[in-house]
Amino acid sequence: MARNPKVIIIDQDPNTRAETQRMLALSGFAVMGAAGYGMEAITLARETTPEAVVIALEEPIARSLQTIEAVADVLPQTPIVAYSSISDPSVIRRAMQIGVKDYLIAPLKDEDLSHSIHEVLAQEERRQQRLTGEVEPQAYGTVLTIFGAKGGIGKTTIATNVAAALVQRTNQSVALVDLDTRFGDVAILMDIPTDRSIADLALPDDEIDREAVHSCLYTHGSGVAILPAPIRPSEWHSVHPGHIEKMVTVLATTHDYVILDTPGAFNDIVTRALEMSTIVLLIATLDLASLKDTILALEMLRSWSFPAEKIKIVINHTNDTHGDSRIDVRRILGKEVFWSIPYDRNISQATQLGTPIVVAKPKSKASESFIELACAVSGIRLRPKGMLERLGERIAVIGAGQAEAPSDGGKESPERVVESPVKEAVER
């Protein structure tokens, strides 16, 4: 891809055309020319042979679409980015059908337009590589990175439970990699040995193959394959981001899901884990320090032009003091909350057993939330429960609460019945 891609602008309105040209020039693009609709646009396309076309789609829609289709005929291998004040799905769909590769809703932002052009150029480059056989097709699993801007917010608990829940609900293969360079608690939470670890894979790239990686994996009773962190933090000194990239790549070609548990800080290894991610679960709690650090993490990711659609905010209620909190997380973070995990004292009990709560107590409210979260990231649509199912669960919970009630005069009341946790503003 060219360092300063050549683009042309097609926009019937002189004012927005000039503003778009200013945006592109400031973003480092080589603007080869600008024109209105019809023959003027076609002539410009033929004379300049740009690498990308930026075109406005406004009323009259028929004329805009006619121009787009004609430009696509003249430049069949040149990606087209449309921008418009029209958000009607039928118009967007029609534009895509006739050749538009990306569709931006006006008013335009510099970074959105720049990112869109670079993205469609990268897609076109990859398409050409596919046509010439330069890309070797291979299966590649979903890489799910569990990330948070500080420690002590339950990232490892979420990573281990989502991993186990994915195995349960999808019957697919899941690998869990402990990339926490400070503590590395996956082995403890899953009660597995650590005779072999990531440190054993600090090898030359050509030696980090399937056999080497799989020799360091432990299979937990839940079915999750685990690559533990070294016991001693000093052993991380021999591991660099290239090692991590090679390990994750190998695991992603042999597993349907690869979950990366990261420390509560930015470092080179975390950066590489984020770059390789299909989805990032950005974990936060409702205390102000965590929210402040999460804002900074989001700002840093935006500065990297990290794809916003990959980032999913998960609020973890690590204690019961925020049960009725009215904090507007969406307003504070400037992003919708993807999931909310309820506080459940059963989690600490399961941790002591070295077993994920989704295995130890699958009917607990936290287990239900982890299982539903696993379904959400895997694309499984949960069937709504019928009235009789919900009634049966309520009776079972009441019965369990009565069975666990103390016998000393009933001073403690049974645990209150809690409905299944509700997802907050899910970004599907």
C-alpha positions in Angstrom: 0.0 0.0 0.0 1.3 3.5 -0.9 2.6 5.7 1.9 0.4 8.6 0.7 -2.5 6.9 -1.2 -3.8 8.8 -4.2 -7.5 9.6 -3.9 -10.2 11.5 -5.8 -13.3 13.2 -4.4 -16.7 13.2 -6.0 -19.3 15.4 -4.4 -21.9 17.6 -6.1 -21.8 20.2 -3.2 -18.7 22.5 -3.6 -18.6 23.3 0.2 -18.5 19.7 1.4 -16.2 18.8 -1.4 -13.7 21.4 -0.3 -14.0 20.3 3.3 -13.4 16.7 2.5 -10.4 17.7 0.4 -9.0 19.6 3.3 -9.5 16.6 5.6 -7.8 14.2 3.3 -4.8 16.6 2.7 -4.3 17.0 6.4 -4.4 13.3 6.9 -1.6 12.8 4.4 -3.5 11.6 1.3 -2.5 12.8 -2.2 -5.8 14.3 -3.5 -5.6 14.0 -7.3 -8.7 16.0 -8.0 -12.4 16.6 -7.2 -15.5 16.7 -9.2 -19.3 16.6 -9.2 -21.6 13.8 -10.4 -22.1 12.5 -13.9 -19.6 12.9 -16.7 -17.4 15.2 -14.7 -16.8 12.3 -12.2 -16.2 9.8 -14.9 -13.7 12.0 -16.7 -11.7 12.6 -13.5 -11.7 8.8 -12.7 -10.3 8.0 -16.2 -7.6 10.7 -16.1 -6.3 10.2 -12.7 -6.5 6.4 -12.0 -6.6 6.8 -8.2 -6.0 4.2 -5.6 -9.3 5.0 -3.8 -12.4 7.0 -4.5 -14.3 9.1 -1.9 -17.8 9.9 -3.0 -20.8 11.7 -1.4 -24.1 10.0 -1.7 -27.0 12.5 -1.3 -30.3 13.4 -2.9 -31.2 12.8 -5.6 -30.2 9.3 -4.6 -30.8 7.9 -8.1 -28.2 10.2 -9.6 -25.7 9.5 -6.8 -26.0 5.8 -7.3 -25.8 6.1 -11.1 -22.4 8.0 -10.6 -21.1 5.4 -8.2 -22.0 2.5 -10.5 -20.4 4.3 -13.5 -17.2 5.0 -11.5 -17.1 1.3 -10.4 -17.3 0.3 -14.0 -14.4 2.6 -15.0 -12.3 1.6 -12.0 -13.3 -2.0 -11.2 -10.3 -2.6 -8.9 -10.4 0.7 -7.0 -12.2 0.7 -3.7 -15.0 3.3 -3.2 -15.8 4.9 0.1 -19.1 6.7 0.3 -20.2 9.3 2.9 -23.7 10.5 3.4 -26.3 12.1 5.7 -28.6 9.2 4.7 -28.7 6.3 7.1 -31.5 4.4 5.5 -30.4 0.7 5.4 -32.0 0.1 2.0 -29.8 2.9 0.5 -26.7 1.6 2.2 -27.4 -1.9 1.0 -28.0 -0.6 -2.6 -24.7 1.3 -2.5 -22.8 -1.8 -1.3 -24.4 -3.8 -4.1 -23.1 -1.5 -6.8 -19.5 -1.2 -5.6 -19.2 0.8 -2.4 -16.7 -0.9 0.1 -17.4 1.3 3.1 -20.3 3.7 4.0 -19.7 6.6 6.5 -22.5 8.6 8.0 -22.0 12.4 7.9 -20.8 14.6 9.5 -17.4 13.1 8.8 -14.5 12.9 11.3 -10.9 13.0 10.0 -9.9 9.8 11.8 -12.9 7.9 10.6 -12.4 8.8 7.0 -8.7 8.1 7.1 -9.2 4.8 8.8 -11.9 3.8 6.3 -9.6 4.5 3.3 -6.7 2.6 4.7 -8.9 -0.3 5.6 -10.5 -0.6 2.1 -7.1 -0.4 0.5 -5.8 -3.1 2.8 -8.8 -5.3 1.9 -8.2 -4.7 -1.8 -4.6 -5.6 -1.4 -5.5 -8.8 0.3 -8.1 -9.6 -2.4 -5.4 -9.3 -5.1 -3.1 -11.5 -3.1 -5.9 -14.1 -2.9 -6.4 -14.0 -6.7 -2.6 -14.5 -7.3 -2.4 -17.3 -4.8 -0.1 -15.4 -2.4 -2.4 -16.0 0.6 -2.3 -19.5 1.9 -5.8 -20.3 3.3 -5.9 -21.8 6.7 -8.3 -22.2 9.6 -7.8 -19.6 12.3 -9.6 -19.5 15.6 -11.1 -16.6 17.5 -8.5 -14.8 19.7 -10.2 -13.3 22.8 -8.1 -11.0 24.9 -9.1 -10.3 28.5 -7.7 -6.9 29.3 -8.0 -4.3 32.0 -6.1 -1.1 32.9 -5.4 -2.2 36.5 -5.0 -5.4 38.6 -7.5 -6.8 41.1 -10.6 -6.5 38.9 -11.2 -10.2 38.2 -9.7 -10.6 34.8 -8.3 -14.1 35.5 -11.6 -15.2 37.0 -13.4 -14.0 33.9 -10.8 -15.7 31.6 -11.0 -19.1 33.3 -14.8 -19.1 33.5 -15.4 -17.9 29.9 -13.0 -20.6 28.7 -14.8 -23.3 30.6 -18.2 -22.0 29.5 -17.1 -21.9 25.8 -16.2 -25.6 26.0 -19.5 -26.4 27.7 -21.7 -24.5 25.3 -19.9 -24.8 21.9 -18.3 -28.2 22.3 -15.3 -26.6 20.5 -11.6 -26.5 21.4 -10.4 -23.7 23.7 -6.9 -22.8 24.7 -6.2 -20.4 27.6 -2.9 -18.6 27.7 -1.7 -16.9 30.9 0.2 -13.7 29.8 0.2 -12.1 33.2 3.8 -11.1 33.5 3.5 -10.2 37.2 1.3 -12.8 38.9 0.0 -15.4 36.5 -2.7 -17.0 38.5 -4.4 -19.2 35.9 -2.6 -22.3 37.1 -3.7 -21.7 40.7 -7.4 -20.9 39.8 -7.5 -24.1 37.6 -5.5 -26.2 40.0 -2.9 -27.4 37.5 0.9 -28.0 37.7 3.3 -25.6 36.1 6.3 -27.9 35.3 6.0 -26.5 31.8 5.2 -22.9 30.9 5.5 -20.1 28.3 9.1 -19.8 29.4 9.8 -23.2 27.8 8.8 -21.7 24.4 11.3 -18.9 24.4 12.9 -20.5 21.3 13.9 -19.5 17.8 10.8 -18.8 15.7 11.2 -21.9 13.6 11.2 -24.1 16.7 7.9 -22.8 18.1 5.8 -25.3 16.2 2.7 -27.4 17.0 4.7 -30.1 18.7 6.6 -27.7 20.9 3.5 -25.6 21.9 1.3 -28.7 22.6 4.0 -30.2 24.8 3.6 -27.3 27.2 -0.2 -27.4 27.3 -2.2 -28.9 30.2 -5.7 -30.1 29.8 -8.0 -29.1 32.6 -10.9 -31.3 33.7 -13.3 -28.8 32.1 -11.7 -29.5 28.7 -9.7 -26.2 28.5 -6.1 -26.5 27.2 -3.9 -24.2 29.4 -0.5 -22.7 28.6 0.6 -21.4 32.1 2.7 -18.4 32.9 6.1 -19.1 34.5 6.2 -19.4 38.3 8.9 -16.8 38.7 8.5 -13.4 37.1 12.2 -13.4 36.3 11.6 -16.1 33.7 9.7 -13.6 31.5 12.9 -11.9 30.7 13.7 -14.4 28.0 10.2 -14.1 26.4 9.6 -11.4 23.8 6.5 -10.3 21.8 7.6 -12.4 18.8 7.5 -15.5 20.9 3.9 -14.7 22.0 2.8 -14.0 18.4 4.2 -17.4 17.3 2.6 -19.3 20.2 -0.8 -17.6 19.7 -0.7 -18.2 15.9 0.1 -21.9 16.5 -2.8 -22.3 19.0 -5.2 -20.4 16.7 -4.6 -22.9 13.9 -5.4 -25.8 16.2 -8.1 -24.4 18.5 -11.5 -22.7 17.8 -10.8 -20.2 20.6 -7.7 -18.8 22.1 -8.2 -16.7 25.3 -5.3 -14.4 26.4 -5.3 -13.4 30.1 -3.2 -10.2 30.4 -1.8 -8.2 33.3 -3.3 -4.9 34.5 -0.7 -2.8 32.7 0.6 -2.0 29.2 3.8 -3.7 28.0 5.1 -5.0 24.7 3.5 -8.4 25.3 0.1 -6.9 26.0 0.4 -4.7 23.0 1.1 -7.8 20.8 -1.9 -9.7 22.4 -4.2 -6.7 21.6 -3.0 -6.5 18.0 -3.7 -10.2 17.5 -7.2 -10.0 19.0 -10.5 -10.8 17.3 -12.3 -9.5 20.4 -11.1 -7.6 23.4 -13.0 -7.8 26.6 -12.0 -4.6 28.5 -12.8 -5.3 32.1 -13.6 -2.6 34.7 -15.2 -2.3 38.1 -17.4 0.5 39.3 -14.8 2.1 41.6 -13.6 5.5 40.4 -9.9 4.4 40.0 -10.9 1.5 37.7 -13.2 3.8 35.6 -10.5 6.4 35.3 -7.9 3.9 34.2 -10.4 2.4 31.7 -10.9 5.9 30.2 -7.2 6.2 29.7 -7.0 2.7 28.2 -9.7 3.6 25.7 -8.0 6.8 24.8 -4.7 5.0 24.2 -6.4 2.4 22.0 -8.1 5.1 20.0 -4.7 6.8 19.5 -3.5 3.5 18.0 -6.5 3.6 15.6 -7.5 0.3 17.2 -10.8 -1.0 15.7 -13.5 0.2 18.1 -15.8 -2.7 17.1 -13.3 -5.2 18.7 -13.6 -3.6 22.1 -16.3 -4.8 24.4 -16.7 -3.2 27.9 -17.4 -5.7 30.7 -18.3 -4.4 34.1 -17.4 -6.9 36.9 -19.1 -6.4 40.2 -16.3 -7.7 42.6 -18.3 -6.9 45.7 -21.9 -6.2 46.7 -21.4 -2.5 47.6 -22.3 -1.4 44.1 -25.4 -3.5 43.7 -27.8 -0.5 43.4 -25.3 2.0 42.0 -26.7 4.6 39.6 -23.3 5.3 38.0 -23.8 6.0 34.3 -20.9 4.0 33.0 -21.9 4.6 29.3 -21.6 8.4 29.9 -18.4 8.2 31.8 -16.6 5.9 29.3 -18.2 7.2 26.2 -19.0 3.6 25.1 -21.8 1.2 25.6 -21.4 -1.6 28.2 -21.4 -5.0 26.5 -21.8 -7.1 29.7 -22.3 -6.8 33.4 -21.2 -9.7 35.7 -23.0 -9.7 39.1 -21.4 -10.1 42.4 -21.6 -13.7 43.7 -19.9 -14.9 46.9 -19.8 -18.4 45.3 -16.9 -17.2 43.1 -14.4 -17.1 46.0 -15.6 -20.5 47.2 -15.0 -22.0 43.8 -11.6 -20.3 43.6 -10.5 -22.1 46.8 -11.5 -25.4 45.1 -9.4 -24.6 42.0 -12.4 -25.0 39.8 -14.2 -22.4 37.7 -17.6 -21.5 39.1 -19.4 -22.5 35.9 -18.2 -26.1 36.7 -18.4 -26.0 40.5 -21.8 -24.2 40.8 -23.4 -24.0 37.3 -26.7 -22.7 38.6 -25.3 -19.7 40.5 -26.0 -16.3 39.2 -22.4 -15.6 38.3 -22.3 -18.9 36.3 -25.3 -17.9 34.4 -23.7 -14.6 33.5 -20.4 -16.2 32.4 -22.2 -18.8 30.3 -24.4 -16.1 28.6 -21.2 -14.0 28.0 -19.5 -17.0 26.4 -22.6 -17.5 24.2 -22.5 -13.8 23.3 -18.8 -13.8 22.2 -19.3 -17.1 20.3 -22.4 -15.9 18.4 -24.8 -18.4 20.0 -28.3 -17.1 20.4 -29.8 -18.2 23.7 -33.3 -19.6 23.6 -35.6 -17.5 25.9 -36.7 -19.5 28.9 -40.4 -20.4 29.1 -42.5 -19.6 32.1 -42.4 -23.2 33.5 -38.6 -23.2 33.2 -38.3 -19.9 35.1 -40.7 -21.1 37.8 -38.8 -24.4 38.2 -35.5 -22.4 38.6 -37.1 -20.1 41.2 -38.5 -23.1 43.2 -35.0 -24.8 43.1 -33.3 -21.7 44.3 -35.8 -21.2 47.2 -35.3 -24.8 48.1 -31.6 -24.5 48.1 -31.7 -21.4 50.2 -33.9 -23.2 52.8 -31.6 -26.2 52.9 -28.6 -23.9 53.6 -30.4 -21.8 56.2 -28.8 -22.0 59.7 -30.5 -24.0 62.4 -29.8 -21.6 65.2 -33.3 -20.2 65.5 -33.3 -18.9 61.9 -31.3 -15.7 62.7 -30.1 -15.6 59.1 -32.7 -15.6 56.3 -32.3 -17.6 53.1 -30.5 -16.0 50.2 -32.8 -13.7 48.2 -33.9 -15.2 44.8 -32.1 -13.3 42.0 -33.2 -13.5 38.4 -30.7 -14.2 35.7 -28.4 -11.2 35.2 -29.5 -8.7 32.5 -27.1 -7.7 29.8 -26.5 -4.0 29.6 -26.7 -2.4 26.1 -25.2 -5.4 24.3 -23.2 -4.5 21.1 -23.8 -7.6 19.0 
